[in-house]
Amino acid sequence: MKVKVIDEGHESDLEKEINKFIKENNIEVIDIKLSTSCSIYSEEQIYCFTAMIIYEEKE
């Protein structure tokens, strides 16, 4: 079993990267864990969308 962590600043970018990773690799996805966080820098809100893909490589 292996994991891949992907981190993006917008949820649609995260979706694209997850789909790209699954499409480009010969894997069986076991699970995907999602985490979001938000922080404030000056007057700007900064979002962080993170996914951990748990998978096995297909033979």
TORPA-4810 file (N, C-alpha, C, O; in nm, 3 decimals):
<nodes>
NODE_1_0.084_-0.116_0.000_0.000_0.000_0.000_0.090_0.124_0.000_0.194_0.126_0.065_M
NODE_2_0.048_0.225_-0.072_0.123_0.350_-0.083_0.029_0.468_-0.062_-0.093_0.452_-0.064_K
NODE_3_0.088_0.586_-0.043_0.009_0.708_-0.032_0.068_0.817_-0.122_0.188_0.817_-0.151_V
NODE_4_-0.018_0.906_-0.164_0.021_1.025_-0.240_-0.052_1.142_-0.178_-0.174_1.138_-0.163_K
NODE_5_0.021_1.247_-0.143_-0.040_1.367_-0.085_-0.035_1.478_-0.189_0.069_1.505_-0.249_V
NODE_6_-0.150_1.542_-0.209_-0.161_1.651_-0.305_-0.218_1.772_-0.231_-0.313_1.758_-0.153_I
NODE_7_-0.160_1.889_-0.254_-0.198_2.011_-0.185_-0.222_2.121_-0.287_-0.136_2.148_-0.371_D
NODE_8_-0.337_2.185_-0.280_-0.371_2.293_-0.373_-0.440_2.407_-0.299_-0.490_2.389_-0.187_E
NODE_9_-0.444_2.524_-0.361_-0.506_2.642_-0.302_-0.652_2.659_-0.337_-0.719_2.747_-0.282_G
NODE_10_-0.704_2.575_-0.427_-0.845_2.584_-0.467_-0.898_2.442_-0.487_-0.828_2.356_-0.538_H
NODE_11_-1.022_2.419_-0.446_-1.075_2.283_-0.451_-1.084_2.228_-0.593_-1.067_2.107_-0.611_E
NODE_12_-1.111_2.310_-0.692_-1.118_2.259_-0.829_-0.980_2.217_-0.880_-0.969_2.122_-0.957_S
NODE_13_-0.875_2.287_-0.836_-0.739_2.246_-0.872_-0.705_2.112_-0.808_-0.639_2.028_-0.869_D
NODE_14_-0.750_2.092_-0.686_-0.727_1.964_-0.618_-0.797_1.851_-0.692_-0.739_1.744_-0.711_L
NODE_15_-0.921_1.873_-0.733_-0.995_1.772_-0.810_-0.919_1.734_-0.936_-0.904_1.616_-0.967_E
NODE_16_-0.870_1.834_-1.009_-0.797_1.808_-1.133_-0.672_1.726_-1.107_-0.642_1.633_-1.181_K
NODE_17_-0.597_1.759_-1.001_-0.473_1.688_-0.970_-0.500_1.545_-0.924_-0.424_1.454_-0.959_E
NODE_18_-0.606_1.524_-0.848_-0.642_1.388_-0.806_-0.678_1.305_-0.928_-0.627_1.194_-0.945_I
NODE_19_-0.764_1.357_-1.014_-0.805_1.284_-1.134_-0.687_1.257_-1.226_-0.678_1.150_-1.286_N
NODE_20_-0.597_1.353_-1.239_-0.477_1.337_-1.321_-0.389_1.225_-1.266_-0.341_1.141_-1.342_K
NODE_21_-0.367_1.223_-1.135_-0.284_1.121_-1.073_-0.343_0.982_-1.094_-0.272_0.887_-1.128_F
NODE_22_-0.474_0.970_-1.075_-0.540_0.840_-1.093_-0.532_0.795_-1.238_-0.507_0.678_-1.266_I
NODE_23_-0.554_0.888_-1.332_-0.554_0.855_-1.474_-0.415_0.815_-1.524_-0.402_0.723_-1.606_K
NODE_24_-0.311_0.883_-1.475_-0.176_0.861_-1.526_-0.103_0.743_-1.462_0.005_0.706_-1.508_E
NODE_25_-0.159_0.685_-1.357_-0.093_0.576_-1.288_-0.183_0.452_-1.288_-0.305_0.463_-1.283_N
NODE_26_-0.121_0.338_-1.292_-0.194_0.211_-1.293_-0.217_0.171_-1.147_-0.143_0.090_-1.091_N
NODE_27_-0.323_0.230_-1.086_-0.345_0.211_-0.942_-0.489_0.171_-0.913_-0.580_0.194_-0.993_I
NODE_28_-0.506_0.111_-0.795_-0.638_0.088_-0.740_-0.650_0.175_-0.616_-0.575_0.156_-0.520_E
NODE_29_-0.743_0.267_-0.617_-0.760_0.359_-0.504_-0.830_0.285_-0.391_-0.937_0.227_-0.410_V
NODE_30_-0.769_0.288_-0.274_-0.827_0.227_-0.155_-0.917_0.331_-0.085_-1.030_0.301_-0.046_I
NODE_31_-0.864_0.453_-0.068_-0.937_0.558_0.002_-0.875_0.693_-0.032_-0.760_0.700_-0.075_D
NODE_32_-0.952_0.798_-0.013_-0.902_0.935_-0.028_-0.947_1.013_0.095_-1.066_1.020_0.126_I
NODE_33_-0.851_1.071_0.164_-0.879_1.154_0.282_-0.863_1.299_0.242_-0.769_1.335_0.171_K
NODE_34_-0.954_1.383_0.288_-0.952_1.524_0.252_-0.940_1.610_0.376_-1.001_1.583_0.480_L
NODE_35_-0.859_1.715_0.365_-0.844_1.811_0.474_-0.845_1.952_0.415_-0.785_1.977_0.310_S
NODE_36_-0.913_2.042_0.482_-0.912_2.182_0.440_-0.873_2.269_0.559_-0.906_2.238_0.674_T
NODE_37_-0.804_2.377_0.529_-0.770_2.473_0.634_-0.774_2.612_0.575_-0.761_2.632_0.454_S
NODE_38_-0.791_2.707_0.663_-0.797_2.847_0.622_-0.717_2.929_0.721_-0.726_2.908_0.842_C
NODE_39_-0.639_3.021_0.668_-0.566_3.113_0.756_-0.581_3.254_0.701_-0.623_3.274_0.587_S
NODE_40_-0.547_3.349_0.783_-0.557_3.489_0.741_-0.418_3.550_0.746_-0.349_3.544_0.847_I
NODE_41_-0.380_3.610_0.634_-0.253_3.681_0.623_-0.286_3.823_0.583_-0.333_3.849_0.473_Y
NODE_42_-0.261_3.914_0.673_-0.300_4.053_0.655_-0.453_4.056_0.645_-0.521_4.021_0.742_S
NODE_43_-0.506_4.095_0.532_-0.652_4.093_0.514_-0.695_3.987_0.415_-0.810_3.986_0.371_E
NODE_44_-0.605_3.897_0.379_-0.633_3.795_0.279_-0.656_3.660_0.346_-0.581_3.620_0.435_E
NODE_45_-0.760_3.590_0.301_-0.784_3.453_0.347_-0.710_3.358_0.256_-0.719_3.368_0.133_Q
NODE_46_-0.636_3.266_0.315_-0.560_3.169_0.238_-0.616_3.030_0.269_-0.620_2.988_0.385_I
NODE_47_-0.658_2.961_0.165_-0.715_2.827_0.181_-0.613_2.722_0.138_-0.532_2.745_0.049_Y
NODE_48_-0.620_2.609_0.203_-0.534_2.497_0.169_-0.622_2.371_0.163_-0.683_2.333_0.263_C
NODE_49_-0.627_2.309_0.047_-0.703_2.186_0.026_-0.604_2.074_0.004_-0.524_2.078_-0.090_F
NODE_50_-0.609_1.973_0.090_-0.512_1.864_0.085_-0.585_1.731_0.076_-0.685_1.708_0.144_T
NODE_51_-0.534_1.643_-0.009_-0.589_1.508_-0.021_-0.476_1.408_-0.005_-0.366_1.426_-0.057_A
NODE_52_-0.505_1.301_0.067_-0.414_1.189_0.076_-0.482_1.071_0.007_-0.587_1.023_0.051_M
NODE_53_-0.420_1.025_-0.100_-0.474_0.913_-0.175_-0.402_0.787_-0.126_-0.279_0.777_-0.133_I
NODE_54_-0.480_0.691_-0.077_-0.424_0.564_-0.033_-0.454_0.466_-0.147_-0.569_0.449_-0.187_I
NODE_55_-0.349_0.401_-0.197_-0.367_0.318_-0.316_-0.271_0.199_-0.318_-0.176_0.191_-0.239_Y
NODE_56_-0.299_0.107_-0.408_-0.210_-0.004_-0.439_-0.184_-0.001_-0.589_-0.272_0.031_-0.669_E
NODE_57_-0.062_-0.036_-0.625_-0.029_-0.043_-0.767_-0.087_-0.172_-0.826_-0.078_-0.279_-0.765_E
NODE_58_-0.147_-0.160_-0.944_-0.198_-0.279_-1.014_-0.082_-0.347_-1.083_0.015_-0.284_-1.123_K
NODE_59_-0.095_-0.478_-1.094_0.011_-0.555_-1.161_-0.020_-0.576_-1.306_0.059_-0.639_-1.378_E
</nodes>
